[in-house]
Each structure stands twice: as C-alpha cells, then as structure tokens.
Amino acid sequence: MTKSPLKPRPVKNSLAFPESVSGPEKSASGTPSNLARFAPLVQPHLAQLTPYQAGKPLEELAREMGLTDAIKLASNENPLGPSPLALAAIQENLSTLHRYPDSHAYYLKEDLSRHLGLAPEQLILGNGSDEVLDFLVRALVPPGGEVLSTNHTFLMYGLLTQAVGGVFRIVPLKEMQVDLPAVARAVRDQTRLIILNNPNNPTGTAFLRREWEEFLAAVPPHVTVVLDEAYIDFADDPLVPDSLAYIAEDRLLVGLRTFSKAYGLAGLRIGYGFGPSVLMDYLNRLRLPFNVNRLAQVAARAALQDRLFLERTRAVVREGRAYFCRELERLGLSYTPSQANYILIRMDRPAREVYQAMLREGVIIRAMEEYGFPEHIRVNVGLPEENQRFIKTLARVMGLKG
C-alpha cells in the first residue's frame, strides 16, 4: 500500500479548560469555576472541538439588523418552499401529534425502497443525513482511527471525526475538484472511512463516472467509502455518477441523501443512507428510538410522489445558475462552475467585508472563510427576482457597473 505524503492532523489531547497549579480557578464570586470543575470529567479530545456554526435564521437576522424586506440566499435552501404534497400531508396529520412516530418508519422505508430500487434492509433514516453520518463515524472509527476527506468541503466531516477522538486527514482539491487518485493514494492502514461530497459543498464541482469507478477499484477492502449526495438532484451532467448504481452487499460503500434541498423539507430534518444491509443493521443499533418525527415521515413520503415539484425545482435552479453565470461574467467576477444549487464567487477583498455590506442591504449570503476561502462568497439560487436583487446589490457593493 502506498503511503501518503500528507501529514496527519491528530486531535490534541491537551485540555482547553483553564487550570491552576494552586487549585481550582475561582469565579468573580470566589466559587470554583465550572470549567475547571468539569475539566477532569470530559473526554480530552472534546476540548478541541469547535461547534458547527450554522447560518442564522432569516427572521433573527432581520430583527438584529432592523430589516423589513431581507432575502436569504445563504443556506442552499429550496426557493420554492416545501413540496405542496408534503404540506398537505403535514396538515392531514397535525391531529396525531400526541402519538409517537413509527420508530422504524416502515412505510417511508417501503416507499424509499421502491423509489431507489433497494431492499428496505439496505436503508437507514436519520434526523437529517448528518445523523446517519454520525452513526457511521461512531460505528467505524475507533479513537485514533482515521477519516480521509478533502479540504474545502462540508465542515461536519471533521467535527464528527473529532467527536469520537479520531484523526481527520485531508487531501487538497485540485483546481477546485476532488482529486480522486490522490485520495486513493492517501489511504493508510489506519484509515477507516473516506467521506466525499459530490457535488462538493461549497465548490459545486462534481467528479465523473470513469474516475469514480477507478477510485472504487483502488480503495482497499478495509476502508468504507461514504458518498454524500445532498446535491445530486441538481447535477445535470450525465457523467456525474449516481451512488445507487454501485451499492452492493459485498462493497463497503454508503450513499447519503436528504429531503432538505430538492424537496424543500430542511426544517423537518430528514435524510437517509443506503448501503450493505449488515452495515445498516449495525448503524440501526446506534439509532435512538423515534429519531425521525411523525410529520417528517409523512412529508417525506408525500414529497417522493411530488415529481412535478421536483422538476420545477430543478428548472428554477438550472435557470438561476445560468443567470448567475451570465451576470457574473458581465461584471467581470470569477466563479466556479457548479453542479449544485449554489455558486462560489471570488471577490477582490475579504469575503467577510462583502457579506457585511450585503447584509446591510438586506441580502444574506455566506462568507466562506471557515471553508478555507477567505475571499469567496457562496450564494444559492433563489427566485428570479431574488437572483436579480442579489446581482444588483453585489454590483453596487463592489462598485461595479450593474
């Protein structure tokens, strides 16, 4: 096995809690500090864990900034809202909220089984696909075990690895693309998981079928590959691989998908994973009872049937992406071509400055410094009038001819 030239980034064991050689740290009132009191009780690697910083809700930002007509294009949400069929299903089931949900989500798994062409035993449901990823990391990564991924990708991969005391090691992107040959070369004996995002968040780029198949053939049998396809519904290049075509009982491959984006159910938190039935059984042992609530289950079942809404969503995203590309080129701004429902745009100044200036104008976007892009912003496709407002506001903020 070829060893990677990359250096691992082990989780440090030093505590971040304040300590004193003369005794417990005192608070202003003279009582022992809670931080010092709990330091010996908490797993040491958790001291290095920084919580994920999700974008603030539109209502909260509008209240803080005194905005009355703000638009949010920061969280890759569906601009059309939820599936109408899902809304109707929720309305029909509101009177049953005093009942616990089906802990095994039998009917939803049956529907997904038919929709995906998999056996129900090959599926697992989560409170968002993040929860399924959490199951995978907890099940497969021992303390000191390694998770391999890329830089400039979804931040939860590293956070979940740190949470179990694992080592998160990254392979650099190559020209904004996941470098699959380099990822395969980076595998080591202690590597347990490879987590890839396709299309990748935040770049929007996607690797193609031929390189994916070569990569799978090169991965050694002790490593489980996880393909996060949160944005697969927006990929319109026919050469982008679909993980469903590669799922097999004897292959350590797991696909992750969500109802948050294309189906507009982000507020209900429901996602799923699929892979070998034996592995799914082990993950189910980690799953808490009733992890997917009743309304999420009925909404997801209805959304799967709402093909018209899915096609409308894809069309809005496709047209919005094309509009962004035309306008950004007209403004002379550099962007990364995307297979997702968002665009990564390079600025000529710190992205945080652009974010703040746009926010004051009531346009909420995402600055990408935490993803390793200090001069990039990410904007998701909105409704046509929202897209137009974004372009006009960006041009004004940047001092460009709009």
Secondary structure, 3 states (H helix, E strand, C coil): CCCCCCCCCCCCCCCCCCCCCCCCCECCCCCECHHHHHHHHCCHHHHHCCCCCCCCCHHHHHHHHCCCCCEECCCCCCCCCCCHHHHHHHHHHHHHCCCCCCCCCHHHHHHHHHHHCCCHHHEEEECCHHHHHHHHHHHHCCCCCEEEEECCCCCHHHHHHHHCCCEEEEECCECCECCHHHHHHCCCCCEEEEEEECCCCCCCCCCCHHHHHHHHHHCCCCCEEEEECCCHHHCCCCCCCCHHHHCCCCCCEEEEEECCCCCCCHHHCCEEEECCHHHHHHHHCCCCCCCCCHHHHHHHHHHHHCHHHHHHHHHHHHHHHHHHHHHHHHHCCCEECCCCCEEEEECCCCHHHHHHHHHHCCEECEECHHHCCCCEEEEECCCHHHHHHHHHHHHHHHCCCC
